[in-house]
């Protein structure tokens, strides 16, 4: 709903309050992405972030923030771009904000101070994976974590019990956290932003963080255990009309393949969506995933997310051909969230990619048959998600990680950690030893996941 007129001026003013050439959280330059003839016609924009990691991380690493705003209108695209930028900024700077609250101790020591997350949710790799991982990352331990290893812990409020705090590893909580070598700490698990969300409303930030965690969990289980799901037939005229307006109608160059991948123990409607080019050109295969109580909104957002990735394929084809060459090598190891996307976008190994997509499909279901609640309040959605999660988790925690410079502009950033379910992983290093993936049959799909 447009609440201001002119609406774009209001959105731009909000952006300018956070961005600048010399100061500000974001850089002031944003780039509308050019639509390609016969491709999707989204309103999209992107940009770059200041190199905060150069000041905060010990090593001279290259961080890709992967920020893009997209939608049917530029207002929508700019709002998403602004929100994602604040989220990425917060995840990088938060470890500095809370470094005085981090306790360095072994599991034996910290568990005597209060309730502590069990190490089995940190011990998510096999022995072979740890040995291989340590070759690429010298900070990473080549041995399994034990109760006598030093870990940086932070105490966070329980998601389920307002009177309870739980110690969790800071490495799992914060993307910008690096192991403290002086304290003898090693890394045993990678850091990802799964469960982090920004919004102008604290409750909506929490809701979005919870939804993201649940949808990534379903996606990881379905992908790496090769779990089958029904293909969704879009039979709603509203969804069809919106898709037609952005070049994704029946005459589109893309075949849209939505799968309904919700899990029984976390029954939020979740859609895993492939977009496959009918003319077999590049980008050949795109991917998006979204969860939502409103299934019409969920499937639309998932399709738009996948479609927006097409722009990065065109960019790399023109400006970064090395990325494409790397992604199509026979012996490539997918250790980042760019090369895996390029692997699926490249129009080679088409038969193998088609077989992979088809291996996930089992039957069909109409979108109108998927249970939906379109008008559930934010409080009710949070209540339902917590009710679901309480059945599978005991150690879930949350934390308001809003930096003061973001909060004074009216933004909130919430971080959730739910160790019993799956977060994002390095594409070629799925969590083979995580109890949840073992419970679902273990890793049987050797292909890297397609998430950016």
C-alpha positions as a printed NumPy array, in Angstrom:
array([[  0.   ,   0.   ,   0.   ],
       [  1.388,   3.421,  -0.968],
       [  1.042,   5.628,   2.13 ],
       [  2.871,   8.704,   0.886],
       [  2.803,  10.892,  -2.209],
       [  5.015,  11.109,  -4.083],
       [  5.814,   7.633,  -2.766],
       [  9.265,   7.26 ,  -4.326],
       [ 10.435,  10.557,  -2.821],
       [  9.604,   9.246,   0.648],
       [ 11.447,   5.963,   0.044],
       [ 14.445,   7.831,  -1.397],
       [ 14.551,  10.212,   1.577],
       [ 14.722,   7.198,   3.897],
       [ 17.595,   5.786,   1.83 ],
       [ 19.484,   9.096,   1.835],
       [ 19.243,   9.266,   5.63 ],
       [ 21.361,   6.093,   5.749],
       [ 23.698,   6.588,   2.778],
       [ 26.338,   9.075,   1.695],
       [ 29.569,   9.598,  -0.219],
       [ 31.651,  10.34 ,   2.891],
       [ 29.558,   8.985,   5.759],
       [ 26.61 ,   6.688,   6.259],
       [ 25.911,   2.972,   6.554],
       [ 25.655,   2.478,   2.778],
       [ 27.228,   4.021,  -0.275],
       [ 24.994,   6.621,  -1.902],
       [ 25.315,   5.177,  -5.403],
       [ 22.615,   2.708,  -6.425],
       [ 22.318,   1.136,  -9.842],
       [ 19.002,   0.23 , -11.465],
       [ 19.569,  -3.04 , -13.327],
       [ 18.863,  -2.972, -17.06 ],
       [ 16.304,  -5.46 , -18.306],
       [ 17.383,  -7.753, -21.145],
       [ 15.134,  -8.119, -24.178],
       [ 12.971, -11.28 , -24.021],
       [ 13.95 , -11.842, -20.374],
       [ 12.257, -10.932, -17.08 ],
       [ 11.117,  -7.336, -16.647],
       [ 11.6  ,  -6.734, -12.93 ],
       [ 12.353,  -3.389, -11.338],
       [ 15.709,  -4.156,  -9.727],
       [ 18.612,  -2.248,  -8.243],
       [ 21.911,  -3.05 ,  -6.621],
       [ 25.029,  -1.376,  -5.244],
       [ 28.062,  -1.942,  -3.072],
       [ 28.727,  -1.634,   0.633],
       [ 31.738,   0.074,   2.245],
       [ 34.498,  -2.436,   3.035],
       [ 33.663,  -2.808,   6.724],
       [ 35.269,  -6.252,   6.767],
       [ 38.666,  -4.681,   5.98 ],
       [ 38.526,  -2.974,   9.38 ],
       [ 36.839,  -5.716,  11.377],
       [ 38.308,  -9.004,  10.144],
       [ 41.844, -10.106,  10.957],
       [ 42.593, -11.344,   7.465],
       [ 42.412,  -9.456,   4.186],
       [ 39.327, -11.293,   2.931],
       [ 36.97 , -10.392,   0.124],
       [ 33.348, -10.261,   1.291],
       [ 30.466, -10.373,  -1.191],
       [ 27.384,  -8.806,   0.407],
       [ 24.948, -10.003,  -2.303],
       [ 22.51 ,  -7.113,  -2.034],
       [ 19.761,  -6.644,  -4.586],
       [ 16.301,  -5.118,  -4.324],
       [ 13.612,  -6.223,  -6.732],
       [  9.882,  -6.025,  -7.299],
       [  7.148,  -4.794,  -9.606],
       [  7.86 ,  -1.156,  -8.649],
       [ 11.04 ,   0.815,  -7.957],
       [  9.696,   1.785,  -4.533],
       [  9.545,  -1.903,  -3.614],
       [ 13.026,  -2.551,  -5.025],
       [ 14.603,   0.349,  -3.112],
       [ 12.933,  -0.593,   0.177],
       [ 14.251,  -4.161,  -0.149],
       [ 17.703,  -2.915,  -1.112],
       [ 17.814,  -0.581,   1.91 ],
       [ 16.598,  -3.279,   4.301],
       [ 19.089,  -5.866,   3.039],
       [ 21.946,  -3.364,   3.305],
       [ 21.105,  -2.623,   6.94 ],
       [ 20.864,  -6.348,   7.66 ],
       [ 24.276,  -7.086,   6.114],
       [ 25.877,  -4.133,   7.915],
       [ 24.474,  -5.261,  11.248],
       [ 25.701,  -8.849,  10.926],
       [ 29.239,  -7.648,  10.216],
       [ 29.542,  -5.039,  12.995],
       [ 27.61 ,  -6.802,  15.776],
       [ 30.593,  -8.87 ,  17.061],
       [ 32.37 ,  -5.592,  17.864],
       [ 29.255,  -4.316,  19.631],
       [ 29.105,  -7.335,  21.951],
       [ 32.767,  -8.378,  22.217],
       [ 32.841,  -7.516,  25.93 ],
       [ 30.004, -10.02 ,  26.499],
       [ 31.735, -12.984,  24.838],
       [ 33.007, -15.604,  27.293],
       [ 35.913, -17.828,  26.225],
       [ 35.606, -21.207,  27.884],
       [ 35.378, -24.924,  27.248],
       [ 31.991, -26.625,  27.152],
       [ 32.748, -28.234,  30.528],
       [ 33.355, -24.803,  32.033],
       [ 30.526, -22.836,  30.412],
       [ 27.86 , -25.473,  31.078],
       [ 28.442, -24.959,  34.818],
       [ 27.446, -21.288,  34.464],
       [ 24.036, -21.909,  32.918],
       [ 22.062, -23.655,  30.188],
       [ 24.311, -24.258,  27.183],
       [ 23.727, -25.426,  23.613],
       [ 25.008, -29.029,  23.207],
       [ 28.119, -29.435,  21.058],
       [ 26.369, -31.901,  18.718],
       [ 24.782, -28.928,  16.941],
       [ 28.233, -27.49 ,  16.314],
       [ 29.756, -30.847,  15.399],
       [ 27.979, -30.905,  12.016],
       [ 30.783, -32.167,   9.753],
       [ 32.253, -35.611,   9.323],
       [ 35.938, -36.231,  10.035],
       [ 36.657, -36.269,   6.303],
       [ 34.842, -32.971,   5.76 ],
       [ 36.783, -31.268,   8.559],
       [ 40.106, -32.408,   7.155],
       [ 39.189, -31.184,   3.682],
       [ 37.687, -27.917,   4.928],
       [ 40.823, -27.029,   6.899],
       [ 42.827, -27.135,   3.656],
       [ 40.813, -24.196,   2.317],
       [ 40.491, -22.262,   5.587],
       [ 43.472, -22.211,   7.955],
       [ 41.249, -20.884,  10.792],
       [ 39.153, -24.053,  10.555],
       [ 39.914, -27.003,  12.822],
       [ 40.671, -30.343,  11.152],
       [ 39.387, -32.19 ,  14.214],
       [ 35.967, -32.552,  15.811],
       [ 35.043, -30.211,  18.649],
       [ 35.313, -31.655,  22.158],
       [ 34.152, -30.599,  25.612],
       [ 37.683, -29.386,  26.366],
       [ 38.089, -27.053,  23.381],
       [ 37.928, -23.293,  23.969],
       [ 34.947, -21.61 ,  22.306],
       [ 33.658, -18.046,  22.379],
       [ 30.179, -18.14 ,  23.957],
       [ 27.476, -15.49 ,  24.229],
       [ 24.432, -15.585,  26.493],
       [ 21.145, -14.907,  24.654],
       [ 17.459, -14.94 ,  25.644],
       [ 15.568, -18.165,  24.985],
       [ 13.017, -17.941,  22.184],
       [ 10.558, -20.02 ,  24.204],
       [ 11.116, -19.075,  27.851],
       [ 11.302, -15.329,  28.689],
       [ 12.944, -16.107,  32.046],
       [ 15.742, -18.23 ,  30.588],
       [ 19.087, -17.403,  28.957],
       [ 21.171, -19.871,  26.952],
       [ 24.873, -19.861,  26.081],
       [ 25.481, -20.393,  22.342],
       [ 28.706, -20.221,  20.272],
       [ 29.352, -16.679,  19.026],
       [ 30.667, -18.18 ,  15.775],
       [ 27.166, -19.52 ,  15.04 ],
       [ 25.445, -16.322,  16.106],
       [ 27.43 , -13.704,  14.184],
       [ 28.611, -13.637,  10.566],
       [ 31.369, -11.128,  11.329],
       [ 32.811, -13.188,  14.168],
       [ 36.337, -14.602,  13.812],
       [ 37.886, -17.155,  16.138],
       [ 40.117, -15.67 ,  18.852],
       [ 43.481, -17.328,  18.27 ],
       [ 44.989, -15.745,  21.398],
       [ 42.408, -17.622,  23.469],
       [ 43.135, -20.861,  21.599],
       [ 39.803, -20.807,  19.783],
       [ 39.275, -22.582,  16.455],
       [ 36.381, -22.527,  13.986],
       [ 34.264, -25.674,  13.775],
       [ 31.338, -24.38 ,  11.74 ],
       [ 30.832, -21.664,   9.135],
       [ 28.873, -18.479,   9.871],
       [ 25.785, -17.509,   7.869],
       [ 23.121, -14.846,   8.142],
       [ 20.242, -17.354,   8.212],
       [ 17.727, -16.071,  10.75 ],
       [ 18.627, -12.389,  10.407],
       [ 16.086,  -9.8  ,   9.257],
       [ 15.596,  -6.044,   9.284],
       [ 12.369,  -4.044,   9.321],
       [ 10.829,  -0.819,  10.534],
       [  8.86 ,  -2.96 ,  13.008],
       [ 10.579,  -5.021,  15.706],
       [  7.92 ,  -7.747,  15.537],
       [  8.066,  -7.968,  11.752],
       [ 11.856,  -8.221,  11.895],
       [ 11.49 , -11.159,  14.306],
       [  8.793, -12.755,  12.136],
       [ 10.909, -12.503,   8.985],
       [ 13.927, -13.967,  10.796],
       [ 11.872, -16.967,  11.933],
       [ 10.35 , -17.51 ,   8.487],
       [ 13.777, -17.402,   6.84 ],
       [ 15.168, -20.021,   9.222],
       [ 12.259, -22.395,   8.636],
       [ 12.364, -22.001,   4.851],
       [ 16.136, -22.583,   4.667],
       [ 15.782, -25.689,   6.863],
       [ 13.198, -27.152,   4.487],
       [ 15.279, -26.219,   1.454],
       [ 18.478, -27.809,   2.848],
       [ 16.735, -31.05 ,   3.8  ],
       [ 14.909, -31.333,   0.483],
       [ 18.038, -30.555,  -1.528],
       [ 20.681, -32.674,   0.155],
       [ 18.474, -35.684,   0.965],
       [ 16.884, -35.499,  -2.504],
       [ 13.416, -35.446,  -0.924],
       [ 10.581, -35.468,  -3.444],
       [  7.771, -32.894,  -3.447],
       [  4.711, -32.118,  -5.577],
       [  4.952, -29.615,  -8.411],
       [  2.621, -26.645,  -7.861],
       [  0.203, -25.747, -10.643],
       [ -0.447, -21.994, -10.46 ],
       [ -4.2  , -21.715, -10.908],
       [ -4.767, -18.301,  -9.341],
       [ -5.521, -15.451, -11.804],
       [ -4.   , -12.807,  -9.509],
       [ -0.638, -14.574,  -9.476],
       [ -0.796, -15.178, -13.229],
       [ -1.517, -11.509, -13.941],
       [  1.43 , -10.321, -11.848],
       [  3.761, -12.834, -13.511],
       [  2.547, -11.717, -16.941],
       [  3.303,  -8.09 , -16.055],
       [  6.988,  -8.872, -15.401],
       [  7.564, -11.107, -18.404],
       [  6.975, -14.422, -16.639],
       [  3.625, -15.359, -18.161],
       [  2.857, -18.393, -20.303],
       [  4.76 , -16.874, -23.243],
       [  7.877, -16.293, -21.116],
       [ 11.246, -17.695, -22.121],
       [ 11.274, -19.375, -18.687],
       [  9.423, -22.481, -17.55 ],
       [  8.433, -21.953, -13.9  ],
       [  8.706, -25.099, -11.75 ],
       [  7.422, -24.434,  -8.182],
       [  7.668, -27.279,  -5.642],
       [  5.761, -27.402,  -2.359],
       [  8.485, -28.505,   0.105],
       [  7.003, -27.897,   3.574],
       [  7.952, -30.383,   6.283],
       [  5.382, -32.002,   8.567],
       [  7.02 , -30.904,  11.815],
       [  7.336, -27.259,  10.644],
       [  4.209, -26.805,   8.498],
       [  4.8  , -23.266,   7.225],
       [  3.956, -23.212,   3.467],
       [  7.312, -23.168,   1.649],
       [  8.006, -23.09 ,  -2.089],
       [ 11.203, -24.173,  -3.816],
       [ 11.204, -22.716,  -7.328],
       [ 13.263, -23.425, -10.44 ],
       [ 13.133, -21.168, -13.483],
       [ 14.395, -23.031, -16.548],
       [ 15.   , -21.396, -19.929],
       [ 12.988, -22.999, -22.718],
       [ 15.529, -21.967, -25.371],
       [ 18.402, -23.558, -23.401],
       [ 20.383, -20.31 , -23.393],
       [ 22.116, -18.727, -20.396],
       [ 21.035, -18.214, -17.644],
       [ 19.679, -21.735, -17.983],
       [ 18.579, -22.546, -14.449],
       [ 17.624, -20.057, -11.709],
       [ 16.406, -20.789,  -8.197],
       [ 14.466, -19.166,  -5.367],
       [ 12.844, -20.297,  -2.108],
       [ 10.248, -18.548,   0.068],
       [  7.922, -19.354,   2.942],
       [  4.725, -17.503,   3.85 ],
       [  1.414, -18.176,   5.593],
       [ -0.147, -16.526,   2.53 ],
       [  0.735, -19.078,  -0.163],
       [ -0.016, -16.684,  -3.035],
       [  2.464, -14.171,  -1.684],
       [  4.964, -16.943,  -0.918],
       [  5.017, -18.452,  -4.396],
       [  5.237, -15.011,  -6.022],
       [  8.18 , -13.945,  -3.855],
       [  9.951, -17.22 ,  -4.556],
       [  9.575, -16.764,  -8.309],
       [ 10.728, -13.139,  -8.133],
       [ 13.739, -14.135,  -6.026],
       [ 14.788, -16.689,  -8.61 ],
       [ 14.151, -14.322, -11.51 ],
       [ 16.276, -11.574,  -9.95 ],
       [ 19.341, -13.84 , -10.083],
       [ 19.262, -13.623, -13.884],
       [ 20.837, -10.161, -13.66 ],
       [ 23.995, -11.506, -12.007],
       [ 24.361, -14.013, -14.824],
       [ 24.32 , -11.28 , -17.455],
       [ 26.715,  -9.163, -15.386],
       [ 29.231, -11.993, -15.051],
       [ 28.909, -12.885, -18.737],
       [ 30.053,  -9.353, -19.615],
       [ 32.335,  -8.263, -16.765],
       [ 33.509, -11.407, -14.979],
       [ 33.913, -14.256, -17.435],
       [ 36.434, -15.904, -15.09 ],
       [ 33.562, -16.646, -12.697],
       [ 31.768, -18.579, -15.432],
       [ 34.914, -20.441, -16.479],
       [ 35.527, -21.439, -12.864],
       [ 31.961, -22.606, -12.315],
       [ 31.953, -24.987, -15.291],
       [ 35.266, -26.709, -14.545],
       [ 35.043, -30.454, -13.934],
       [ 36.976, -30.409, -10.654],
       [ 35.671, -27.158,  -9.185],
       [ 34.958, -26.98 ,  -5.442],
       [ 32.001, -24.722,  -4.625],
       [ 33.14 , -22.793,  -1.552],
       [ 31.183, -19.555,  -2.035],
       [ 27.663, -18.435,  -2.895],
       [ 28.531, -17.135,  -6.366],
       [ 30.165, -20.002,  -8.234],
       [ 27.33 , -22.385,  -7.362],
       [ 24.78 , -19.971,  -8.84 ],
       [ 26.885, -19.636, -11.986],
       [ 27.132, -23.436, -12.242],
       [ 23.363, -23.728, -12.633],
       [ 23.064, -20.613, -14.793],
       [ 25.594, -21.924, -17.318],
       [ 23.988, -23.698, -20.272],
       [ 26.18 , -26.785, -20.155],
       [ 25.453, -30.244, -18.698],
       [ 21.811, -29.528, -19.508],
       [ 20.673, -33.161, -19.386],
       [ 22.236, -33.687, -15.95 ],
       [ 20.663, -30.495, -14.61 ],
       [ 17.283, -31.48 , -16.029],
       [ 17.57 , -34.917, -14.438],
       [ 18.419, -33.273, -11.118],
       [ 15.359, -30.997, -11.239],
       [ 13.095, -33.873, -12.264],
       [ 14.432, -36.022,  -9.415],
       [ 12.793, -33.671,  -6.895],
       [  9.302, -33.837,  -8.457],
       [  6.62 , -36.269,  -7.305],
       [  3.096, -35.549,  -8.502],
       [  1.244, -32.238,  -8.705],
       [ -0.845, -29.974,  -6.492],
       [ -2.87 , -26.878,  -7.374],
       [ -1.825, -23.685,  -5.613],
       [ -5.462, -23.275,  -4.532],
       [ -5.191, -26.61 ,  -2.662],
       [ -2.292, -25.493,  -0.462],
       [ -3.627, -24.255,   2.927],
       [ -3.29 , -20.492,   3.23 ],
       [ -4.062, -17.848,   5.845],
       [ -3.925, -14.471,   4.131],
       [ -5.021, -12.204,   6.971],
       [ -3.201, -13.653,   9.975],
       [ -1.83 , -10.876,  12.221],
       [  1.917, -10.513,  12.834],
       [  1.435, -11.576,  16.473],
       [ -0.488, -14.676,  15.385],
       [  2.138, -15.642,  12.806],
       [  4.923, -15.355,  15.389],
       [  2.846, -17.342,  17.883],
       [  2.246, -20.133,  15.331],
       [  5.899, -20.334,  14.31 ],
       [  7.08 , -20.478,  17.914],
       [  4.512, -23.212,  18.59 ],
       [  5.895, -25.263,  15.667],
       [  9.522, -24.636,  16.615],
       [  9.012, -25.513,  20.262],
       [  8.245, -29.092,  19.196],
       [ 11.621, -29.527,  17.484],
       [ 13.879, -27.134,  19.421],
       [ 14.94 , -26.526,  23.009],
       [ 17.923, -24.229,  22.53 ],
       [ 16.561, -21.568,  20.139],
       [ 17.614, -18.012,  21.057],
       [ 17.131, -14.504,  19.706],
       [ 18.955, -11.194,  19.928],
       [ 18.241,  -7.619,  18.901],
       [ 21.418,  -6.745,  16.953],
       [ 20.337,  -3.309,  15.76 ],
       [ 23.337,  -0.931,  15.679],
       [ 22.495,   2.47 ,  17.249],
       [ 23.108,   4.276,  13.954],
       [ 20.408,   2.122,  12.335],
       [ 17.992,   2.302,  15.252],
       [ 17.984,   6.1  ,  15.292],
       [ 16.713,   5.977,  11.707],
       [ 13.787,   3.771,  12.711],
       [ 15.137,   0.33 ,  11.779],
       [ 15.325,  -2.918,  13.775],
       [ 17.506,  -5.959,  13.069],
       [ 16.691,  -9.276,  14.73 ],
       [ 18.885, -12.363,  14.867],
       [ 17.576, -15.853,  15.621],
       [ 19.613, -19.025,  16.139],
       [ 17.769, -22.364,  16.12 ],
       [ 20.556, -24.968,  16.342],
       [ 18.289, -28.03 ,  16.054],
       [ 17.28 , -27.151,  12.481],
       [ 19.417, -26.418,   9.435],
       [ 20.774, -23.078,   8.319],
       [ 22.565, -22.224,   5.07 ],
       [ 25.786, -24.082,   4.359],
       [ 28.805, -23.829,   2.052],
       [ 27.496, -25.452,  -1.185],
       [ 30.061, -28.274,  -1.209],
       [ 30.073, -28.765,   2.575],
       [ 26.544, -29.791,   3.672],
       [ 26.077, -30.606,   7.357],
       [ 26.459, -34.363,   6.98 ],
       [ 26.736, -34.927,  10.731],
       [ 23.872, -32.665,  11.864],
       [ 21.255, -34.697,  13.808],
       [ 18.398, -33.318,  11.711],
       [ 19.857, -34.261,   8.342],
       [ 20.881, -37.675,   9.684],
       [ 17.288, -38.168,  10.879],
       [ 16.03 , -37.442,   7.353],
       [ 18.225, -40.09 ,   5.763],
       [ 21.536, -38.28 ,   5.432],
       [ 23.118, -36.505,   2.468],
       [ 22.39 , -38.373,  -0.771],
       [ 22.561, -35.503,  -3.317],
       [ 26.126, -34.631,  -4.256],
       [ 25.239, -31.491,  -6.221],
       [ 25.958, -28.104,  -4.559],
       [ 22.869, -26.176,  -3.487],
       [ 21.83 , -23.306,  -5.828],
       [ 21.204, -20.58 ,  -3.237],
       [ 23.047, -17.231,  -3.603]])
